[in-house]
C-alpha cells in the first residue's frame, strides 16, 4: 500500500480554497453578464429633459439596445436604444424607439396619469433597489405622445391597490419623427422614489426595459431581458443598472 506523503498534505486544502474562489468569481460573473448591464453615467447637475441623443447631455452616455420579443425571439424590426444618466437627485432615461406602426390613445392627456397606458404604444422601465426582495419594484412608462404612468409593484400583494395610487413625481417628454419612423421618450425619475439610500458611484439597481408596439394581431411586446412569458413582471429575469462616473 502506498503511504501518505506528508510533504504534500497542504495541497488538498489549497485546491479547495482555489475552487471556492473560482466559484465566487463565477457567481459574480453570472450576476453581471455584460449583456445584462446598463451603465448610468453621472451628470454634474439636473437639466431640463432633452430628446436629442446627440445633445451634450446624452452623447457620452453608453446605450444598450434590444430588438427581441418577450420570449427572446427576433422581432423583425430595428433596435430600441436606451441611455441613462444620474445626478444626486435624479435618474434620467432616454428611449429611441424605431417603429413600424404606432398605436396611440385618442385624446391624450399629459397632465395626469393615464390608466392602463400599456394598451397602446409605450416604453417602460421596471426598477428595484432590493436584491433580497426582488418582487417589489417600481414601474415607469411613457408613450410617444408624452402620456405617463408610474406604479409601485409588489407581486406578493395580489390587488396592487396602493401601488396604483403611488406617485413618484417623475417627469416625461416625448416626440414622434414620422419621417424616419422613430419616436423618442425621456424620463427624469426622482431617485428617492426608487431607493431610500442616497445615490453613490458603484450603486446597483435591478432593472428591465420593455416596449409595446402596434395593434392586434400584429402587436409586439419587446424586452431587453426576455421574461420568457406573456407577462413582463418576471423580476428573476431583470438585468442590472450600475451608477458610474
N, C-alpha and C positions, 0 to 999 in steps of 0.2 A: 504494500500500500504506500502511495506517495504521501509523505508527511507535509504538514502545513509549513509554508515558508514565512516566518515572522517578519522578514525584511520587506515583504510586500503586503502585509496586513492592512496598512492605511489606504491602499488603492481602492478598496470597495466603498468605504465611506466617501472618498473623494469623488468616485463615479456617481454615487447617489446625489451628492451636492450638485454636481455638474448637471445631472438630469433634471433636478429641481429647478435650477437656474434657467435651463433651456425651456422648461415647461412654463415658467413665469413669463419669459420673453415671448414665447409663442402665444400665451393668453393675451398679452398686451397687444401683439400684432393683430390677433384676431378681433380684438375690441376696436382697433383703429385701422382697418384696411384702408389703403389710400383712396379707393373708390368710394368710401363711405364717410369722407371728411369734407366739410366746408370750412374754410378759414375766414373769419371775420376780422377785417383789418382796422386797427384803432384810428380814429379821426380825432383831431385836436379839439373840435367843438361841434356843437349841434348846428345844423344848417337847415334851410327850407328844403323840402323834398324836391328832388330833380329826377326827371325821367330820361335823361340823356346819358347813355352808357359811356360816351366819350368825354363827359364832363370831368373837371378837375377832381370832383369828389369821388367819382366811380372808376376812373380809368386805371387806378392802381389796385383795385380790389379784384382778386382772382375769382373766376367764375367756375361754378360746377354746371353740368348740363345733363339733361335726360331726354330720351325720346322713346321710352318703352312704356307699355301699359301696366296695369296693376298686377299682372301676372309675369312681368319681366319680358314680355314679348315685344319685338319692334313694332311701333305703332304706325309706321309708314308715313312719317311727316318730319319736318325739320325739328331740331332740338329746341328745348326750352333752356334758357340760361338764367342762373340766379347768382347775384353778387350780394355781399354783405359787408357792412362796416358797423363799428360801435364806438360810443363815447361813454363818458362817466354815467350818463343818464339814459341813453337810448340805444336801441338796436335798429339798424337800417337794413332793408332788403329791397333789391331791385329785380323784378321778373321781366325777362324779354321773351315774349310768347308768340312764336310763329303759329299761324292758324290756317286751316283750310276753309272752315265755315263757322261763323260766330253764332251763338245762341244768346240773345240779350233779353233781359227783362224789360217789358214795356214800362214806360213812365218811371224811369229810375229815380231813386231818392238817395242823395249822397249826404244828407244831413242827419239821418237816423239809421240805425241798424236795419238791415234787410233780412228778415227771417227766411230761412231755407234758401239762402243765396246760391248754394251748391247745385240747385236745379238748373242753373244757367252756366255760362262760361265764367270760370273763376281760376285764380291762382291761390294756393293755400300753403300755409306752413303750420306744422304741429311742433311744439317745442316744450321741453320739460327740463327742470333742473335737478330732479331727484333720480339718481341712478339706482336707488334701492326700491322705490315705489314708482315703477315706470308707468303704471296705469293712470297716473294723474299728470296732466299736462295742459297746455293752452293751445287753442286753435285760432288762427287769424286768416281771413280771406279778403281778397279784393277782386272786383270784377273789371272788365275792360271799360266800363262806364264810371268807375270810381266808387261803386257801392261797396259796402263792407259789412262784416260781422265778426265778432270775437266771442269765444266761448271758453269757459273753464271746464275741462273734461275730467271726469273721474269715472272710469269704466266699472268701478265697484259700486257706484250709485246708479241704479238702473233708470231712474226717472230724469236725471240731469237737470232738474228744475232750477236749482240755484246757479248752475253753470250757464244757463241761457240768460239769466239776469245779470251776470257778471259784466262789468265794463272796465276795460283796460285803459281807456283814454288814448288808444293808438290812433295815428293819422294815416291817411292814404291819399294817393294821387294816381291817375291813370290817363292814358290816351291811346287812340287807335290810329294806326297808319294803314289805311285801307289800300293805298297804292302798293305797298310792299307786303301786305297780309301779315302784319305783326302788331301786337299790342303790348304796351308797357304798363306795369303796375309797380308802385312803390309803397313801402310801409315804413313808418317810424314808430317803433314799439317801446314804451317805457320799460326799461329793464327791471324796474321794481315790480312790474306786473308779471314778470317771468320768474324772478328769483328773489328771495328775501335778503340775499347777500349782496354786498357792494361788488360790482364787476371788477375783475383784475385780469391782467395778461396771463394767459395759460388756462383760464377757466374754461370748462366744457359744458355743453348742453346736449341733450338728446333731441334730435331734430329729424323731420322728414318734410319733403316738398311734394306738392301734387298740383295737377290741373284737371279741370273738367272742360271738355270742348264739344261743341256741336249738339245736334238733336238726334233722338232715336229715329231710325235704327242705327245711325252712323255715329252715335255719341261715343266719345273716347274718354277713358279715365287714365291719366298719365301719372307716373310716380318716379321719384328719384330712387328710392329704395323700395322695390316692389313689395307690397304687403302679401302677395300671393293669394288673394281672395277678393271678393266683391267689395269689402269694406276697407277704407283707408285706416281705420282705427285698430292697427296692429302694432303696438309700441315695441314689441320684440324685434321688429324689422327696422326700427329707426336707425339713422346714422348719427354722426357726431358733428357738432359745431365747436370750433376752437376759437377763442378770442386771442388774437395775436397782434403784435406791433408791426 
